[in-house]
């Protein structure tokens, strides 16, 4: 029998930061495993360590206690198999859409090869920006800029995609459209996704599982499977099972929002 190896695993992970007012514990005893090509959303109050989880998985932080594993191997730094999308697109303002998307290759190798530019054009088309390759970020809307950020994360075709509230700065209609676009991309090219959000409908629409975290110090208080088949669209949220799950998630979150620490 073949033993399953999780794509991402947090084993008893704790994270404490030194601050001017003393140690601040962001995470405490986090145990969480994510299977390969599973889409997992994380909900929780501000300051509960959701973004810290992503930084640990990305190799940008080392845990104070416990261990973070990627494909069964302890994380010791960033690597090409992981793409990350931030709350803001963080684009190079002087670079075109094409140059922003190919930046990881230029940063790694000092140049961009023709095959890499072709790959970038394919990804740009996949996120709906064909024809905008020569535009600068300032010439794009907020939603379009975030599409560029997603294209850059997908450019190296990583197996794992880490997304830190990628649509939070967008208006409601654009946010919904981007969520549906992400679903199409994920269904066309499945990846392991760890997705941070404050939106219950967004989490339920996108994810296979929804993780709920406590107030700081953050730890997992619930792990729920989303009872929805794929493919999905906005009408999927109307099913009684989904409405019941959303109500349960809201009930789980309320005590953390009312009594938890904020940052």
Secondary structure by P-SEA (a helix, b strand, c coil): cbbbbbcbbbcbbbbbbbccccccccccbbbbbbcccbbbbbbbcccccaaaaaaaaacccccccccccccccccccccccbbbbcccccccccccaaaaaaaaaaaacccccaaaaaaaaaaaaaaccccccccccccccaaaaaaaaaaaaacccccbbbbccccccccaaaaaaaaaaaaaaaaacccccccccccaaaaaacccbbbbbccccccccccccccccccccccccccaaaaaaaaaaaaaacccccccccc
